[in-house]
Amino acid sequence: MKTMEADLKLAETQTQFVPLSVPEIRGNEWEYVKECLDTGWVSSVGSYVERFEKMVAAQAGTEYAVATVNGTSALHISLLVAGVRPDDEVLVSTLTFIAPVNAIRYAGAWPVFIDAEPTYWQMDPSRVLDFVEHQCEWSNGELRNRKTGRRVSAIIPVHILGHPVDIEPILTIARKYNLKVVEDSTEALGSTYRGKSPGSLGDVGCFSFNGNKIITTGGGGMIVTDREDWAKKAKYLTTQAKDDPIEYIHGEVGYNYRLVNVLAAIGCAQMEQLASYVEKKRAIAGRYQQALAGVPGLTPMKEASWAESTYWMYTVLVDPLAFGISSRQLLKTLESQKIQTRPLWQPIHLSPAHAVKGAASLPVAEHLADHALSLPCSVNLSDHDQDRVIAAVVATASGRKS
Ligand SMILES: Cc1ncc(COP(=O)(O)O)c(C=O)c1O
């Protein structure tokens, strides 16, 4: 009896923690970083920065790419090159990680929050149209918010969870009202919208290589665009707006936002693996879809006919009545079994950092945030660990019903 108990205890302590999403380092990262260290090219100049920019531009299908320290700085600079000025308004998805909204404020502009659509959970183009046509007026070639009197100058569609926004109707509205489109494609590298990469669809796009993204440099970002003047301006602003490197003459207020060569070296090695990572993420999603489709009260994330999703962060909706417990209770149950999961973000119109007093409710985003839960989906997730996650979710559902 004692031995059995001891065996059980041992098995329990040996049960591996299943993380939500961790980086996968399995290619030329060591070799490329070693080369930087051996040659002394470790800082913001070096061949890997340029090579990484070329690789990301090729993946996005854009003419130019400018590497940055992270995705947030890429968004900040993109808004500046897009001509967003202090006291402008910028339309942005409310269901997003907070970074694009912070970037709007760094530029001195104000966010106008747009709700999500209920099917793919992305920025709702009909809400964009509704705001522009019913709450704004067009005069002297400018769009103004009738209530605030502020100029509306840009839209940031945020492609969340590896799935693209239905951006075509948004581009049509933007062209009609001379609004610039700054894509937050930080979560969507490797996905496609009607065969094209997010980031190449609007005027300028941004990627992130933060540790939880599909590829990582530890921390890093990229601005992509087809506009040569914008790419040049982005490079200028990210390198302290230096006009004369000998005399240290700076033409305007710039930023120290350049990515360093050592991190770009990691990025090059990671980019070499991107296609296989996307394939693995899609395989993980396929296994979840199949195993969880029949579980009452669970709605797995969907892929639109016009999209190829990377399923970067595999997410389900939990209906507490039909499933038996809420998404947050499921999080706790799985946590007790060493399985890490995560809800989506608090919609930013509700965030203490950006909330506007008396702002209208954005019900779809609020519903999704209440019920969504992301499940483990690292590129290195083994079938065995995924089966453990699936079994734990299914057992929780059936346990509640018996
Ligand atoms: C939607 C979104 N936008 C922006 C960012 C910011 O990127 P970074 O963390 O590289 O600054 C992230 C992720 O971190 C993100 O998920």
PDBQT file of the ligand as one rigid body, heavy atoms in Angstrom, charges set to zero:
ROOT
HETATM    1  C1  LIG A 501      -1.829  42.924 -30.472  1.00  0.00    +0.000 C 
HETATM    2  C2  LIG A 501      -0.475  43.315 -29.992  1.00  0.00    +0.000 A 
HETATM    3  N1  LIG A 501      -0.009  44.535 -30.306  1.00  0.00    +0.000 NA
HETATM    4  C3  LIG A 501       1.199  44.936 -29.920  1.00  0.00    +0.000 A 
HETATM    5  C4  LIG A 501       2.029  44.127 -29.180  1.00  0.00    +0.000 A 
HETATM    6  C5  LIG A 501       3.307  44.706 -28.688  1.00  0.00    +0.000 C 
HETATM    7  O1  LIG A 501       4.429  44.033 -29.047  1.00  0.00    +0.000 OA
HETATM    8  P1  LIG A 501       5.717  44.097 -28.108  1.00  0.00    +0.000 P 
HETATM    9  O2  LIG A 501       5.439  43.298 -26.886  1.00  0.00    +0.000 OA
HETATM   10  O3  LIG A 501       6.786  43.495 -28.965  1.00  0.00    +0.000 OA
HETATM   11  O4  LIG A 501       5.978  45.535 -27.798  1.00  0.00    +0.000 OA
HETATM   12  C6  LIG A 501       1.596  42.829 -28.839  1.00  0.00    +0.000 A 
HETATM   13  C7  LIG A 501       2.377  41.848 -28.084  1.00  0.00    +0.000 C 
HETATM   14  O5  LIG A 501       3.150  41.897 -27.281  1.00  0.00    +0.000 OA
HETATM   15  C8  LIG A 501       0.311  42.427 -29.250  1.00  0.00    +0.000 A 
HETATM   16  O6  LIG A 501      -0.156  41.211 -28.920  1.00  0.00    +0.000 OA
ENDROOT
TORSDOF 0
